[in-house]
Amino acid sequence: MSLLKFTRYVEWWEYKLPPLLSVAYATLIYYDYPLENAWKQIITLLAAVIVGAIYVSVINDLTDIKEDLKAGKRNSMANLPITIRFVIVAIILVAAVFFGYLFYPDLKSIVFYALAYVVFSLYSIRPFRFKERGLLGVACDAMGAHLFPALLITANLIYFINVESDLWWYVAISSWSLLYGVRGILWHQFYDRENDLKSHTRTYASKVEPEDFKFSETLIMIFETLGFMIFVGHIYNEAILWSALMYVCLVFLRIFILKRKIRIIVTNPGESYQLFLNEFYIVFLPIALIIHMCSTQPFAKLVLIFHVTLFPMNTLLAIKDCVFSCKRLFKRFI
């Protein structure tokens, strides 16, 4: 039995980690610090975030066993003895404490790292179970999955670089990461809405009709985009501009050639869709930031190879869709 299945890594590896690495790359660019001198610290931060993501996956499965049974969903923790469950959680928490030790005496980073565990515990574990308390649960997930990990990376790199904190940089990171996190958890809740209704899990999305959420999702997207513009505005460069243009071209190719709808949060069952800006955050942005550093830092080329090797799936999918769409488009004009 593979240990990887307990981590549910396919749900977060290629989707949650690259945007957080963008925060790391962007912070180095903002403070004009060489990537070559900080790559080990970035790997340490990445490992710490991975441990946190595993904790979330495990604790969600443990606290959702009854609900998943009602909904007919597979749960990797359901058939494990209680002792084994306890050991798994204990190992993860020991690893978390170890990373807290590594961050010491950077107290700000320790607080952000601990808060991610706290809010996710409140989200899942009874009697708190904020998952079933409407917008409070949405806020907890958004903070735990995006806001606090992003602030951890920002604070720790600033401490590592040994420069004075810039309040506006924290505001830029926070505004984007929090709203992106809100959209992410709402997409998940609406996507899983039918299962939650079957299991009587009262998430925010289970209490709202999808067709009544259109205005709200548009409002969330507007504020998220504004937050992202504030973030990018601090580190604007030509690589980001070109990557944005490439992303827009890919979006239009998928709309007109592959017939994929643009969606913000709510999707329709069985439809072919693309979530607006998500792939830009996951694929185009981190690669653009590394390419920008490549112009002055030869070492960044190695990081680019390492990054694409770690997160190949969405990059290859974007290339595949682009090539296929261009071939179809070319055939139309022959």
C-alpha positions in Angstrom: 0.0 0.0 0.0 1.5 3.3 -1.1 2.0 6.0 1.5 1.5 8.6 -1.1 -2.2 7.9 -1.2 -2.6 9.2 2.3 -1.2 12.6 1.3 -3.7 13.2 -1.6 -0.7 14.9 -3.3 -2.4 14.9 -6.7 -4.9 17.5 -5.3 -2.3 20.1 -4.2 1.2 19.3 -5.6 0.8 21.0 -9.0 -1.9 23.4 -7.9 -1.0 24.9 -4.5 2.8 24.8 -4.6 3.8 26.7 -7.8 1.9 29.9 -6.8 3.6 29.8 -3.4 7.0 29.5 -5.1 6.0 32.6 -7.2 5.8 34.4 -3.9 9.3 33.3 -3.1 10.7 34.2 -6.5 8.9 37.6 -6.4 10.2 38.4 -3.0 13.8 37.8 -4.2 13.1 40.1 -7.2 11.5 42.8 -5.0 14.5 42.9 -2.7 17.0 42.3 -5.5 18.5 39.3 -3.8 20.4 36.5 -5.8 18.5 33.3 -6.2 21.7 31.4 -6.0 22.1 32.5 -2.4 18.6 31.7 -1.3 17.7 28.4 -3.1 18.4 26.2 -0.1 16.1 28.4 2.0 13.4 28.1 -0.6 13.7 24.4 -0.6 13.4 24.4 3.2 10.2 26.5 3.0 8.8 24.3 0.3 9.4 21.2 2.4 7.7 22.9 5.4 4.7 23.8 3.2 4.5 20.2 1.9 4.3 18.9 5.5 1.5 21.3 6.1 -0.4 20.1 3.0 0.0 16.5 4.1 -1.4 17.4 7.5 -4.4 19.0 5.8 -5.0 16.0 3.6 -4.8 13.5 6.5 -6.8 15.6 9.0 -9.6 16.1 6.4 -9.8 12.4 5.7 -9.9 11.6 9.4 -12.6 14.0 10.2 -14.7 13.2 7.1 -14.8 9.4 7.4 -18.5 9.3 8.3 -19.5 11.9 5.7 -17.5 10.2 2.9 -19.2 6.9 3.8 -22.6 8.5 3.4 -21.7 10.1 0.1 -20.0 6.9 -1.2 -16.6 8.6 -1.5 -13.4 6.7 -1.0 -11.5 7.6 2.2 -7.9 6.4 2.6 -8.2 6.6 6.4 -11.4 4.7 6.9 -9.9 1.2 7.1 -6.9 2.1 9.2 -6.7 1.1 12.9 -7.0 4.1 15.3 -3.4 3.5 16.5 -2.1 3.8 12.9 -4.1 7.0 12.4 -2.6 8.5 15.6 0.9 7.5 14.6 0.5 9.2 11.1 -0.8 12.4 12.7 2.0 12.4 15.3 4.7 12.0 12.7 3.4 14.9 10.7 3.2 17.1 13.8 6.7 16.2 14.8 7.9 17.2 11.4 6.0 20.5 11.7 7.7 21.2 15.1 11.1 20.4 13.4 10.5 23.1 10.8 9.4 25.5 13.5 12.8 24.8 15.2 14.6 25.5 11.9 12.8 28.8 11.6 13.8 29.9 15.1 14.5 32.7 16.1 12.4 34.1 13.2 9.3 34.3 15.4 7.1 35.9 12.7 7.6 32.9 10.4 6.9 30.5 13.2 3.6 32.3 14.0 2.5 32.2 10.3 3.5 28.5 10.0 1.6 27.6 13.2 -1.5 29.6 12.2 -1.8 27.6 9.0 -2.1 24.4 11.2 -4.5 26.2 13.6 -7.0 27.4 11.1 -7.0 24.0 9.2 -7.6 22.2 12.5 -10.5 24.6 13.3 -11.8 24.0 9.8 -11.9 20.2 10.1 -11.9 19.0 13.7 -15.0 18.8 15.9 -16.4 20.5 18.0 -15.2 23.5 16.0 -15.7 22.1 12.5 -15.7 25.5 10.8 -16.1 23.7 7.5 -19.8 23.6 8.3 -20.1 27.2 9.5 -20.5 29.0 6.2 -18.1 31.8 5.3 -16.1 31.1 8.5 -15.0 27.8 6.9 -14.2 29.5 3.6 -12.0 32.0 5.4 -10.2 29.3 7.3 -9.4 27.3 4.2 -8.3 30.3 2.3 -6.0 31.4 5.1 -4.6 28.0 5.7 -4.0 27.0 2.1 -2.8 30.3 0.7 -2.5 33.3 3.0 -0.4 32.0 5.9 1.9 29.9 3.7 2.5 32.9 1.5 3.2 35.1 4.5 5.5 32.4 5.9 7.5 32.4 2.7 7.6 36.2 2.6 8.5 36.7 6.2 11.2 34.0 6.3 12.9 35.2 3.1 12.9 38.7 4.4 14.5 37.5 7.6 17.0 35.3 5.7 18.0 38.2 3.4 18.2 40.4 6.5 16.4 43.5 5.2 13.7 45.7 6.7 10.2 44.5 6.2 8.1 46.5 3.7 4.5 46.7 4.9 3.2 47.3 1.4 4.8 44.1 0.1 3.0 42.2 2.8 -0.2 43.9 1.8 0.4 43.0 -1.8 1.0 39.3 -1.0 -1.9 39.1 1.4 -4.5 40.7 -0.8 -3.8 38.4 -3.7 -3.2 35.1 -1.8 -6.3 35.5 0.4 -8.7 36.2 -2.4 -7.2 33.5 -4.6 -7.6 31.1 -1.7 -11.3 32.1 -1.2 -12.0 31.4 -4.9 -10.1 28.1 -4.6 -12.1 26.7 -1.7 -15.4 27.9 -3.1 -14.7 26.2 -6.4 -14.0 23.0 -4.4 -17.1 23.3 -2.3 -19.4 23.9 -5.4 -17.6 21.1 -7.3 -18.3 18.7 -4.4 -21.7 20.1 -3.6 -23.7 17.1 -4.5 -21.6 14.8 -2.3 -21.9 17.3 0.6 -25.7 17.3 0.2 -25.8 13.5 0.3 -23.7 13.4 3.4 -25.5 16.4 5.0 -22.2 18.3 5.3 -23.4 21.9 5.5 -20.6 23.8 3.7 -21.2 27.3 2.5 -21.8 26.0 -1.1 -24.3 23.5 0.1 -26.5 26.3 1.4 -26.3 28.4 -1.8 -27.9 27.6 -5.2 -25.1 27.8 -7.9 -27.2 30.0 -10.2 -27.6 32.5 -7.3 -23.9 32.8 -6.8 -23.0 34.5 -10.2 -22.8 38.0 -8.9 -20.7 37.0 -5.9 -18.2 35.1 -7.9 -17.8 38.0 -10.3 -17.2 40.3 -7.3 -14.6 37.9 -5.8 -12.8 37.7 -9.2 -12.7 41.5 -9.5 -11.1 41.9 -6.0 -8.7 39.0 -6.6 -7.6 40.6 -9.9 -7.1 43.9 -8.2 -5.0 42.2 -5.5 -3.0 40.4 -8.1 -2.3 43.7 -10.0 -1.1 45.2 -6.7 1.2 42.2 -6.2 2.5 42.2 -9.8 2.8 46.0 -9.8 5.6 45.8 -7.3 7.8 43.6 -9.5 6.5 44.3 -13.0 8.9 43.2 -15.8 8.7 42.3 -19.5 8.7 38.5 -18.7 5.4 38.9 -16.8 3.9 40.9 -19.7 4.9 38.3 -22.3 3.7 35.4 -20.2 0.3 37.2 -19.7 0.0 37.6 -23.5 0.9 34.0 -24.0 -1.7 33.0 -21.4 -4.4 35.1 -23.1 -3.6 33.5 -26.5 -4.0 30.0 -24.9 -7.3 31.0 -23.3 -8.7 32.2 -26.7 -7.4 29.1 -28.5 -9.2 26.9 -25.9 -12.4 28.9 -26.3 -12.6 28.9 -30.1 -10.8 25.7 -31.0 -11.3 23.4 -28.0 -14.7 24.8 -27.0 -13.8 25.3 -23.4 -15.9 27.7 -21.3 -14.3 30.2 -19.0 -15.4 29.8 -15.5 -14.7 31.7 -12.3 -15.9 29.4 -9.5 -19.1 27.5 -10.4 -18.8 24.9 -13.1 -21.5 22.8 -14.7 -21.4 19.0 -14.5 -19.6 17.4 -17.4 -18.7 20.6 -19.2 -15.3 21.4 -20.6 -14.0 24.5 -18.8 -11.0 26.5 -17.7 -10.8 28.4 -14.5 -9.9 32.0 -15.2 -6.3 33.0 -14.3 -5.7 29.7 -12.4 -3.3 28.4 -15.0 -1.5 31.7 -15.2 -0.8 31.5 -11.5 0.2 27.9 -11.7 2.3 27.7 -14.9 3.0 31.1 -16.5 3.8 33.3 -13.5 6.4 31.3 -11.7 8.2 30.5 -15.0 8.1 34.1 -16.0 9.6 35.2 -12.7 12.5 32.7 -13.1 13.1 33.7 -16.7 13.3 37.3 -15.6 16.0 36.4 -13.1 17.8 34.3 -15.9 18.7 37.6 -17.6 21.1 38.6 -14.8 21.6 35.3 -12.9 22.9 32.3 -14.7 22.1 30.1 -11.8 18.4 30.8 -12.4 18.5 28.6 -15.5 19.1 25.6 -13.3 16.2 26.6 -11.1 14.0 26.9 -14.2 14.9 23.3 -15.1 14.3 22.2 -11.5 10.9 24.0 -11.3 9.6 22.6 -14.6 10.8 19.1 -13.6 9.0 19.3 -10.2 5.7 20.6 -11.7 5.5 19.2 -15.3 1.8 18.3 -15.7 0.1 21.6 -16.2 3.1 23.0 -18.2 2.9 20.0 -20.6 -0.9 20.3 -20.8 -0.6 24.0 -21.8 1.9 23.1 -24.5 -0.2 20.2 -25.7 -3.4 22.3 -25.9 -1.5 25.1 -27.7 0.1 22.8 -30.3 -3.1 20.9 -30.9 -5.2 24.1 -31.3 -2.6 25.7 -33.6 -2.7 22.6 -35.8 -6.5 22.7 -36.0 -6.4 26.4 -36.7 -3.8 25.9 -39.4 -5.9 23.3 -41.1 -8.9 25.6 -41.3 -6.9 28.1 -43.4 -5.4 25.5 -45.8 
